[in-house]
Amino acid sequence: MKISPNTPETATHTPRHFRPPASPSLNLGVIGNCAISALVDAHGDIVWWCLPRFDGDPVFNALLQPGEAGSRFAIELENQVSAEQWYEPNTAVLRTRLTDSAGAAIEITDFAPRFQAHGRYFRPTMLVRKVRSVRGAPRIRVRLRLRFEWGEVAPTITRGSNHVRFVGPNAALRLNTDAPISYVLEEQPFVLLREQHFLLGADESLGSPIGETARHFEQETLAYWRQWTRSLSIPLEWQQAVIRAAITLKLSLYEETGAIVAAMTTSIPESPDSGRNWDYRYCWLRDAFFVVRALNSLSETGTMEDYLRWLSNVVMEATTGHVQPLFGIGLESQLPESFVPHLQGYRGMGPVRVGNQAAEHFQYDVYGNIVLGAAQAFHDERLMRMGGRAEFRYLERMGDQAVRVYGQPDAGMWELRTRARVHTSSALMSWAACDRLAKIAQRLELPDRALHWRTHADRMQAEILEKSWSPKRQAFAESFGGNELDASVLLMCEVGLIDPADPRFVSTVDAMEATLCDGPFMRRYEAADDFGKPETSFNICTFWRINALARIGRTAQAREIFEAMLAVRNPLGLLSEDTHATTHEMWGNFPQTYSMVGVINAAICLSAPWEKVI
């Protein structure tokens, strides 16, 4: 008998409802395997996944295309009323639990396989999803909506008995699953009676049963990450924050080449409707150095060794001396900017950019960052291959260039597009290049070269301290002869140019706190740039402030600010680039390696020693 929707029989049934796509936010988890990465929202939807690399085509683009138009991979629970999410401790395996109005619940597990097999790391282009019933008889709906060519092209779909192929103009993906194919393709709700598995990746068949493969991959991936975190030398306090930051930094490594991306995303605005939308899916030499140094401080040297492979190619190809500040993760030097007009952007706040014009900039701090990034390789005897005299000769070319550009105007580390000055931070890194080369030469028993580089370093140090000092502000300014304040000057202490107890440095910290800080949060600079004055705080600057305060003896204040920064992380312990000082909302590309570096550095700087408890 056909029942009218208005009859009493219908009214007695529980309404069936599946939530609409959630509004984009940065309450996201990151999963990956050092070859690919994906972002998962608080409801378990995969909303961002680029292929075949971090900087590729986002086949799931819902982070930048709100609503039903965005492509995503959702496993939805009927009549869902709550969601909770966590990482399996000390791993990159993410779990999401959804509960419905009747108390039934499901648990979604997400990860990208990574483990050692046959003497190498197995890191396939694959995401693994598992969904199981935790309680009751939950009813779910699978919505797998892929798009190619930045959302413009729908795939051609073919099906097999246990797989679905999604074919685009330049790529093809395969979903291997033990869920009913008809239900998946038709987005038909069904009762979850047993554990279901979804392996989405390269267009290849599996060599073993789907469920068995998924369980094996999960077990091995959990074991890999647990062993990796066990090898870390972590501080006594804030251990979970440090471990999560370290795993996130590791996931930012593109292991094939050794490049380290600044973030997994493009075009998340630095503040609402600001137009400050950039593509960060590339390797900045500056950011990569700080990542390597942070992981080295935890005794994780593998990332540094991978990065040094990449960096050595950068150095050897720099035959003219000039090195651009960033490259593609495959060493691409041309990263022209273009726009994707058919994508609305994060919360509708376009534009969506692909590429980064900063690759064309002259940023003279780059040479110091190259030398700093390589320096440990000449001193650390744990490494499989330490730096020697041959590598030193190549590195000296970077020092020669640092000397040539020292004191010349550039775009600065903040990549100002319409203004050039003699930036203090750039001069500082020229000094750092010469200082570290002198120390390397001494290590290699090359006294003439040590004297050469020490002479340059001493000259630069004296000039920087004189020419960047602003009597008017009683602080070191952002440029030689200038009066404006810039948080990057705090790196003077970070890289060892000045004693933190020097009254001039203490006065600089005081001046910045009065001018650049909104409570615990710190902005980059006070002057207007190409888009006006910055509205949000820049997280790494806040961490530089924390470290500076600790070094000048204001430990209690530093700890208070650090706790404030930990409180504005998202529920999974991740940070983006920027924080709004009033709303505490995260803005900017995500997860930002610079910010996660800050968590590690501050925890190490402020933690009580292990000797306190053992």
Helices and strands as residue ranges (DSSP letters): H 8-11, E 29-32, E 37-40, E 46-51, E 57-60, G 67-69, E 73-77, E 80-87, E 94-100, E 105-111, E 115-117, E 120-122, E 126-135, E 139-144, E 156-159, E 163-167, E 172-177, H 181-186, E 190-191, E 196-202, H 210-230, H 239-251, E 253-254, E 259-260, E 283-284, H 285-297, H 302-317, E 326-327, E 338-339, G 346-348, E 353-354, G 357-360, H 366-375, G 376-378, H 389-405, H 424-443, H 447-467, E 469-470, E 475-476, G 487-490, H 491-494, H 503-515, E 517-518, E 521-522, E 537-538, H 539-551, H 555-567, E 578-579, E 586-587, H 593-606, G 610-612
